[in-house]
Amino acid sequence: MPRIETIVFLSLVLDLFAFTIPLPLFPRIIEWYTTREISNPNGFLSRTLQFVSFLRSLVYKSTKHSQRWDIVLLGGLMGSVFSTLQFFVSPRIGSLSDKYGRKRILLLTMAGNILSAIVWIQSTSFASYMLSRVIGGLSEGNVQLAIAILSDVTTPQNRSRALAQVGIAFAICFCIGPPIGAYFASRPLPPSIRSQSRELNVYATPAFITFVLLTAETIFLMVALPETRGKVIHSNSGDRKIDTPNGDADAKGKAPSIGSRKHNAQERIQRLATLRKLHFYFLCIFSGVEFTLTFLTFDLLDWNNNQNGKLIGVIGIFSALLQGGYVRRSMSKIGEFVVARQGVTSCAIALSLLMLLPYYVQNNYWMAMKLLYAAAICMAFTSATVVNALTAYASLQCDDIQFDQVTGKPLQENPQLAKGKALGKFRSSGQLGRAIGPVLACGAYWTFGPTYTYAASAMAMFALSAAMRSSNH
């Protein structure tokens, strides 16, 4: 089904292009709202800061901290809201797609994404901006459903290679989205589009570009994407290749073990539960560093939108190169689980480098830049490997939905292995990690500063890497 894979890939590029545009803008967006609203003690933003200040006083008595740390904390809360909502809705989106079809539910989520962009264009208060994030969190389903669609139309043998396209789309969009968002951040909307009677968000132009991209994606999906639920692609061999975290590689350690559908349902359900835990623990740590990176450069280096956009672009370029080369070949040779573990180790190294950054910013600026970009390259390797490998492995545990030719009802070994529902729960576990991670990381940053935050995160990631290595023997 190369045509469907191409359609899914192009739709992901449009979707993730829109998703990555605001990434370098978050620190300055929050700074703009803070400047506008901090003088209003009864406003939503002021009340939020008062509440978190109270929480901070319960944990850490010192009141001395940079005012920019407030922006870091608000960024964490903002990221947490989006991912918390994703945690609740992802399993439901997956279940609905099993029942009503992938395309129908995907188009429904796209309508919510478009509404989120419209609200962002007009959000001149922090409360209205958070409303746009809430709508987006409740609606985002493109990546999850794209994975389900690719799983529908691929065999177990080539599924990992097909799902690598999701990572490639992420990497490509991280190359172009953030720099474009930064470029248009200082440019107003044309007079023909801008309402003369209504004030718009300071970043209305990037928001409008996001709206255009999402609208184009929706039209493209309506026209080009067929329904894939129930399509089963049979492999030439009777076996299904499954890489297990119990180290079933051959004596040379090159190829994963070959399992079959004889793996009973309970074993696969248990394996999915283990993968959900790994997904949660990893993203709980990684999302913290991922989300705080642009706030770190804003705090320590006073970087602007363009500089942050270039940094994220560098990560995207390296991630794209790794996706197109190393990752696609390695998952079939050494197994998804081993590739995921390599990415976790790389993240631990990146966190260790970022831990040293505050010291070198004060004493050796050029060394600080080397550390920052070395950490960025390590994060690119992590971005290219861990989630993609774990997702591919999780998809191999699911049932391919088949339908009774008489009744039209789905036939499956176990309802918990229905592809949409199982992958939705897997994604939901990651979104729970993404909900908790930014709050923990930004809260620690706000309370103790960057050095201790990244040191603790590095130790946690090294511990996760060691646990994964231990389970692989």
C-alpha positions as CSV (number, residue, x, y, z in Angstrom):
1,M,0.0,0.0,0.0
2,P,2.7,2.6,-1.0
3,R,0.0,5.1,-2.0
4,I,-1.6,5.2,1.4
5,E,1.8,5.4,3.1
6,T,2.6,8.4,0.9
7,I,-0.7,10.1,1.8
8,V,-0.1,9.5,5.5
9,F,3.4,10.8,5.3
10,L,2.4,14.0,3.5
11,S,-0.5,14.6,5.9
12,L,1.9,14.2,8.8
13,V,4.3,16.7,7.3
14,L,1.5,19.3,7.1
15,D,0.3,18.5,10.6
16,L,3.7,18.5,12.3
17,F,4.8,21.6,10.3
18,A,1.9,23.4,12.0
19,F,2.7,21.8,15.4
20,T,6.4,22.8,15.3
21,I,5.9,26.5,14.3
22,P,5.2,27.8,17.8
23,L,7.9,25.8,19.6
24,P,10.7,28.5,19.6
25,L,8.1,31.1,20.5
26,F,6.9,29.8,23.8
27,P,9.2,31.7,26.1
28,R,8.5,35.1,24.4
29,I,4.8,34.3,24.1
30,I,4.6,33.9,27.9
31,E,6.8,36.9,28.5
32,W,4.4,39.0,26.4
33,Y,1.4,37.8,28.4
34,T,3.3,38.4,31.6
35,T,4.2,42.0,30.7
36,R,0.5,42.7,29.7
37,E,-1.2,41.1,32.7
38,I,1.1,41.0,35.7
39,S,-0.2,44.4,36.9
40,N,-3.7,43.0,37.2
41,P,-3.7,41.1,40.5
42,N,-7.1,39.5,39.8
43,G,-6.2,38.3,36.3
44,F,-5.8,34.6,35.5
45,L,-2.1,34.9,35.0
46,S,-1.5,36.7,38.2
47,R,-3.6,34.3,40.2
48,T,-1.7,31.4,38.6
49,L,1.7,32.8,39.6
50,Q,0.4,33.5,43.1
51,F,-0.7,29.9,43.4
52,V,2.5,28.4,42.3
53,S,4.5,30.8,44.5
54,F,2.5,29.4,47.4
55,L,3.4,25.9,46.4
56,R,7.0,26.8,46.0
57,S,7.1,28.3,49.5
58,L,5.9,24.9,50.9
59,V,8.9,23.1,49.4
60,Y,11.7,25.8,49.3
61,K,11.7,28.7,51.7
62,S,14.1,30.9,49.8
63,T,12.3,33.6,47.8
64,K,15.4,34.5,45.7
65,H,15.0,33.4,42.1
66,S,15.2,35.0,38.6
67,Q,11.9,36.4,37.4
68,R,12.5,34.6,34.2
69,W,12.1,31.3,36.2
70,D,8.4,32.3,36.5
71,I,8.2,32.1,32.7
72,V,9.9,28.7,32.8
73,L,7.3,27.5,35.3
74,L,4.4,28.8,33.3
75,G,5.8,27.1,30.2
76,G,5.8,23.8,32.1
77,L,2.2,24.3,33.2
78,M,1.2,25.2,29.7
79,G,2.8,22.1,28.2
80,S,1.3,19.9,31.0
81,V,-2.3,21.0,30.2
82,F,-2.0,19.9,26.6
83,S,-0.5,16.5,27.4
84,T,-2.8,15.8,30.3
85,L,-5.8,16.2,27.9
86,Q,-4.1,13.9,25.4
87,F,-3.7,11.3,28.1
88,F,-7.4,11.2,28.6
89,V,-8.6,11.4,25.0
90,S,-6.0,9.2,23.2
91,P,-7.5,5.8,24.2
92,R,-11.0,7.1,23.3
93,I,-9.8,8.4,19.9
94,G,-8.3,5.0,19.2
95,S,-11.4,3.1,20.3
96,L,-13.6,5.4,18.2
97,S,-11.4,4.8,15.1
98,D,-11.8,1.0,15.7
99,K,-15.6,1.4,15.7
100,Y,-16.3,4.2,13.2
101,G,-13.2,4.2,11.0
102,R,-9.8,5.9,11.0
103,K,-10.7,8.5,8.4
104,R,-13.9,9.7,10.0
105,I,-12.4,10.2,13.4
106,L,-9.2,11.8,11.9
107,L,-11.3,14.4,10.1
108,L,-13.2,15.1,13.4
109,T,-9.9,15.7,15.3
110,M,-8.7,18.0,12.5
111,A,-11.8,20.2,12.9
112,G,-10.8,20.7,16.6
113,N,-7.2,21.5,15.6
114,I,-8.4,24.2,13.2
115,L,-10.6,25.7,15.9
116,S,-7.6,25.8,18.2
117,A,-5.6,27.8,15.7
118,I,-8.4,30.3,15.2
119,V,-8.6,30.9,19.0
120,W,-4.8,31.4,19.1
121,I,-4.9,34.0,16.4
122,Q,-7.3,36.1,18.5
123,S,-6.0,35.3,22.0
124,T,-4.8,38.5,23.6
125,S,-5.0,37.2,27.2
126,F,-3.2,34.3,28.8
127,A,-6.6,32.7,29.6
128,S,-7.7,32.7,26.0
129,Y,-4.3,31.3,24.9
130,M,-4.7,28.5,27.3
131,L,-8.1,27.9,25.9
132,S,-6.5,27.3,22.5
133,R,-4.1,24.8,24.1
134,V,-7.0,23.0,25.7
135,I,-8.9,22.7,22.4
136,G,-5.7,21.5,20.8
137,G,-5.1,18.9,23.5
138,L,-8.6,17.5,23.2
139,S,-8.3,17.3,19.4
140,E,-4.8,16.2,18.5
141,G,-5.1,12.7,17.0
142,N,-3.2,12.8,13.7
143,V,0.0,11.1,14.8
144,Q,-1.8,8.4,16.8
145,L,-4.2,7.6,13.9
146,A,-1.4,7.8,11.3
147,I,0.3,5.0,13.3
148,A,-2.9,3.0,13.3
149,I,-3.4,3.5,9.5
150,L,0.2,2.5,8.7
151,S,-0.3,-0.6,10.9
152,D,-3.4,-1.4,9.0
153,V,-1.7,-1.4,5.6
154,T,1.7,-3.0,6.4
155,T,2.8,-6.5,7.3
156,P,4.6,-7.2,10.6
157,Q,7.8,-7.7,8.7
158,N,7.9,-4.2,7.2
159,R,5.9,-2.3,9.8
160,S,8.9,-0.9,11.6
161,R,10.3,0.5,8.4
162,A,6.9,2.1,7.6
163,L,6.4,3.6,11.0
164,A,9.9,5.1,10.7
165,Q,8.2,7.5,8.3
166,V,6.4,9.1,11.3
167,G,9.8,9.9,12.8
168,I,11.1,11.2,9.5
169,A,8.1,13.5,9.3
170,F,8.8,14.8,12.8
171,A,12.5,15.3,11.9
172,I,11.8,17.2,8.7
173,C,9.2,19.5,10.4
174,F,11.6,20.2,13.2
175,C,14.1,21.4,10.6
176,I,11.7,23.8,8.9
177,G,8.8,24.6,11.3
178,P,10.6,26.4,14.2
179,P,12.8,28.6,11.9
180,I,9.7,29.6,9.9
181,G,7.8,30.3,13.1
182,A,10.6,32.4,14.4
183,Y,10.9,34.3,11.1
184,F,7.3,35.3,10.9
185,A,7.0,36.0,14.6
186,S,7.9,39.7,14.1
187,R,5.8,40.1,11.0
188,P,2.2,41.3,11.2
189,L,-0.7,39.9,9.2
190,P,-1.4,41.7,5.9
191,P,-4.0,44.4,6.2
192,S,-6.4,42.4,3.9
193,I,-6.5,39.6,6.6
194,R,-6.1,41.6,9.8
195,S,-9.3,42.9,11.4
196,Q,-9.1,46.7,12.0
197,S,-11.6,46.5,14.8
198,R,-10.1,43.7,16.9
199,E,-6.7,43.3,18.5
200,L,-4.9,40.1,17.6
201,N,-2.2,38.0,19.3
202,V,1.3,39.4,18.9
203,Y,2.2,36.2,17.0
204,A,-1.0,36.2,14.9
205,T,1.1,35.6,11.7
206,P,2.6,32.2,12.8
207,A,-0.9,31.3,14.2
208,F,-2.5,32.1,10.8
209,I,0.1,30.0,9.0
210,T,-0.8,27.2,11.4
211,F,-4.4,27.6,10.5
212,V,-3.7,27.5,6.8
213,L,-1.6,24.3,7.1
214,L,-4.2,22.5,9.1
215,T,-7.0,23.5,6.7
216,A,-4.9,22.3,3.8
217,E,-4.3,19.0,5.6
218,T,-8.0,18.5,6.3
219,I,-8.9,19.0,2.6
220,F,-6.1,16.7,1.5
221,L,-7.3,14.0,3.8
222,M,-10.9,14.3,2.8
223,V,-9.9,13.9,-0.9
224,A,-7.0,11.5,-0.9
225,L,-7.2,9.2,2.2
226,P,-9.3,6.0,1.9
227,E,-10.6,4.1,4.9
228,T,-8.1,1.5,6.1
229,R,-9.9,-0.1,9.1
230,G,-10.2,-3.8,8.5
231,K,-7.7,-3.9,5.7
232,V,-5.3,-6.8,6.4
233,I,-2.1,-7.2,4.5
234,H,-0.9,-10.8,4.6
235,S,2.8,-11.5,4.7
236,N,4.5,-14.1,2.5
237,S,5.7,-16.0,5.5
238,G,3.5,-17.5,8.1
239,D,5.5,-16.1,11.0
240,R,5.4,-12.7,12.6
241,K,8.7,-11.3,13.6
242,I,8.7,-10.0,17.1
243,D,11.7,-8.6,18.9
244,T,11.4,-9.3,22.6
245,P,13.0,-7.4,25.5
246,N,14.3,-10.7,26.8
247,G,17.2,-10.8,24.5
248,D,16.2,-13.4,22.0
249,A,18.9,-12.3,19.5
250,D,21.1,-14.9,17.8
251,A,24.6,-15.7,19.0
252,K,26.1,-12.8,17.0
253,G,23.5,-10.4,18.4
254,K,22.5,-9.2,14.9
255,A,19.0,-10.3,14.4
256,P,15.9,-10.3,16.7
257,S,14.2,-13.5,17.4
258,I,11.4,-14.7,15.2
259,G,8.2,-15.3,17.0
260,S,4.8,-16.3,15.6
261,R,1.2,-15.8,16.3
262,K,1.6,-18.7,18.8
263,H,2.4,-16.0,21.3
264,N,-0.9,-16.0,23.2
265,A,-3.0,-13.0,23.8
266,Q,-2.1,-12.7,27.5
267,E,1.6,-12.6,26.7
268,R,1.1,-9.8,24.2
269,I,-1.1,-7.9,26.6
270,Q,1.6,-8.1,29.3
271,R,4.2,-7.0,26.8
272,L,2.1,-4.0,25.9
273,A,1.8,-3.1,29.6
274,T,5.5,-3.2,29.9
275,L,6.0,-1.0,26.9
276,R,3.5,1.5,28.2
277,K,5.5,1.8,31.5
278,L,8.7,2.3,29.6
279,H,7.0,4.9,27.3
280,F,5.7,6.7,30.4
281,Y,9.0,6.7,32.3
282,F,11.0,7.8,29.3
283,L,8.8,10.7,28.3
284,C,8.3,11.8,31.9
285,I,12.1,12.5,31.9
286,F,12.7,13.4,28.3
287,S,9.8,15.8,27.9
288,G,11.2,17.8,30.8
289,V,14.5,18.5,29.1
290,E,12.8,18.8,25.7
291,F,10.4,21.4,26.9
292,T,12.8,23.4,29.1
293,L,15.5,23.6,26.4
294,T,14.3,26.9,24.8
295,F,13.5,28.3,28.3
296,L,17.1,27.4,29.3
297,T,18.6,29.4,26.4
298,F,16.1,32.2,27.2
299,D,17.2,32.3,30.8
300,L,20.9,31.8,30.6
301,L,21.7,33.2,27.1
302,D,18.8,35.7,26.5
303,W,18.3,34.0,23.1
304,N,15.5,35.3,20.9
305,N,13.0,33.4,18.7
306,N,15.4,33.2,15.7
307,Q,18.2,31.7,17.8
308,N,15.9,29.2,19.4
309,G,14.5,28.3,16.0
310,K,17.9,27.6,14.7
311,L,18.8,25.4,17.6
312,I,15.6,23.3,17.2
313,G,16.3,23.2,13.5
314,V,19.7,21.7,14.1
315,I,18.1,19.0,16.2
316,G,15.6,18.3,13.4
317,I,18.3,18.1,10.7
318,F,20.4,15.5,12.7
319,S,17.2,13.6,13.6
320,A,16.1,13.5,9.9
321,L,19.5,12.1,8.8
322,L,19.4,9.5,11.5
323,Q,15.8,8.5,10.7
324,G,16.6,8.1,7.0
325,G,19.8,6.2,7.6
326,Y,20.6,4.5,10.9
327,V,17.2,4.0,12.4
328,R,15.5,2.4,9.5
329,R,18.3,-0.1,9.0
330,S,19.0,-0.8,12.7
331,M,15.5,-1.7,13.9
332,S,15.4,-4.7,11.5
333,K,19.0,-5.8,12.3
334,I,19.3,-5.3,16.1
335,G,15.7,-5.0,17.1
336,E,13.4,-2.2,18.2
337,F,14.1,-2.6,21.9
338,V,17.9,-2.3,21.5
339,V,17.5,0.8,19.4
340,A,15.2,2.3,22.0
341,R,17.8,1.6,24.8
342,Q,20.5,3.3,22.7
343,G,18.3,6.4,22.5
344,V,17.7,6.5,26.3
345,T,21.5,6.3,26.9
346,S,22.0,9.2,24.5
347,C,19.5,11.3,26.3
348,A,21.3,10.6,29.6
349,I,24.5,12.0,28.1
350,A,22.6,15.1,26.8
351,L,21.3,15.8,30.2
352,S,24.7,15.5,31.7
353,L,26.1,18.1,29.3
354,L,23.2,20.5,30.0
355,M,23.9,20.1,33.7
356,L,27.3,21.7,33.1
357,L,26.0,24.6,30.9
358,P,25.3,27.2,33.7
359,Y,28.9,27.0,34.9
360,Y,30.5,27.4,31.5
361,V,28.1,30.2,30.5
362,Q,29.6,32.3,33.3
363,N,33.2,31.2,32.8
364,N,33.7,30.1,29.2
365,Y,31.1,31.1,26.7
366,W,32.5,29.2,23.7
367,M,32.8,26.0,25.7
368,A,29.2,26.5,26.8
369,M,28.1,26.7,23.1
370,K,30.0,23.4,22.4
371,L,28.2,21.7,25.3
372,L,24.9,23.0,24.2
373,Y,25.2,21.8,20.6
374,A,26.7,18.5,21.7
375,A,23.7,18.0,23.9
376,A,21.4,19.0,21.0
377,I,23.0,16.3,18.8
378,C,22.5,13.7,21.5
379,M,18.9,14.8,21.8
380,A,18.5,14.4,18.1
381,F,19.6,10.8,18.3
382,T,17.1,10.3,21.2
383,S,14.3,11.9,19.2
384,A,15.0,9.7,16.2
385,T,15.0,6.4,18.1
386,V,13.2,5.8,21.4
387,V,9.5,6.6,20.7
388,N,9.6,5.3,17.2
389,A,11.2,2.1,18.2
390,L,8.8,1.5,21.1
391,T,5.8,2.4,19.0
392,A,6.8,0.0,16.3
393,Y,7.3,-2.8,18.8
394,A,4.0,-2.1,20.4
395,S,2.2,-2.2,17.1
396,L,3.6,-5.7,16.5
397,Q,1.7,-6.9,19.6
398,C,-1.7,-5.9,18.2
399,D,-4.3,-7.9,16.3
400,D,-5.0,-7.0,12.7
401,I,-8.8,-6.3,12.6
402,Q,-10.8,-8.7,10.5
403,F,-14.5,-8.7,9.8
404,D,-17.0,-11.5,9.6
405,Q,-18.2,-11.6,6.0
406,V,-21.8,-12.3,7.1
407,T,-22.4,-10.0,10.1
408,G,-19.7,-7.4,9.4
409,K,-18.7,-7.5,13.0
410,P,-15.0,-7.4,13.9
411,L,-13.2,-10.6,14.7
412,Q,-10.3,-10.4,17.1
413,E,-8.5,-12.6,19.6
414,N,-8.9,-10.1,22.5
415,P,-10.5,-6.7,22.7
416,Q,-7.4,-5.3,24.5
417,L,-5.4,-6.1,21.4
418,A,-7.6,-4.1,19.0
419,K,-5.1,-1.9,17.1
420,G,-6.7,1.5,17.6
421,K,-7.4,1.0,21.3
422,A,-4.1,-0.7,22.1
423,L,-2.0,2.0,20.3
424,G,-4.2,4.7,21.8
425,K,-3.5,3.4,25.3
426,F,0.2,3.2,24.4
427,R,0.2,6.8,23.3
428,S,-1.8,7.8,26.3
429,S,0.9,6.5,28.6
430,G,3.4,8.7,26.8
431,Q,1.1,11.7,27.1
432,L,0.8,11.1,30.8
433,G,4.6,11.3,30.9
434,R,4.5,14.4,28.9
435,A,1.9,15.9,31.2
436,I,4.0,15.2,34.3
437,G,7.5,15.8,32.9
438,P,7.3,19.5,32.1
439,V,5.7,20.3,35.4
440,L,8.4,18.4,37.3
441,A,11.3,19.8,35.3
442,C,10.0,23.4,35.2
443,G,9.0,23.2,38.9
444,A,12.5,22.0,39.8
445,Y,14.1,24.6,37.5
446,W,12.0,27.3,39.2
447,T,12.8,26.1,42.7
448,F,16.4,24.9,42.5
449,G,17.8,26.2,39.1
450,P,19.0,24.4,36.0
451,T,22.1,22.6,37.3
452,Y,20.3,20.5,39.9
453,T,17.3,19.9,37.6
454,Y,19.4,18.4,34.8
455,A,21.6,16.5,37.2
456,A,18.6,14.7,38.7
457,S,17.2,14.1,35.2
458,A,20.5,12.6,34.0
459,M,20.6,10.2,36.9
460,A,17.0,9.1,36.3
461,M,17.7,8.5,32.6
462,F,20.9,6.5,33.3
463,A,18.9,4.4,35.7
464,L,16.2,3.8,33.1
465,S,18.9,2.8,30.6
466,A,20.4,0.4,33.1
467,A,17.0,-1.1,33.8
468,M,16.4,-1.6,30.1
469,R,19.8,-3.3,29.7
470,S,19.1,-5.5,32.6
471,S,15.8,-6.7,31.2
472,N,17.5,-7.5,27.9
473,H,19.5,-10.4,29.4
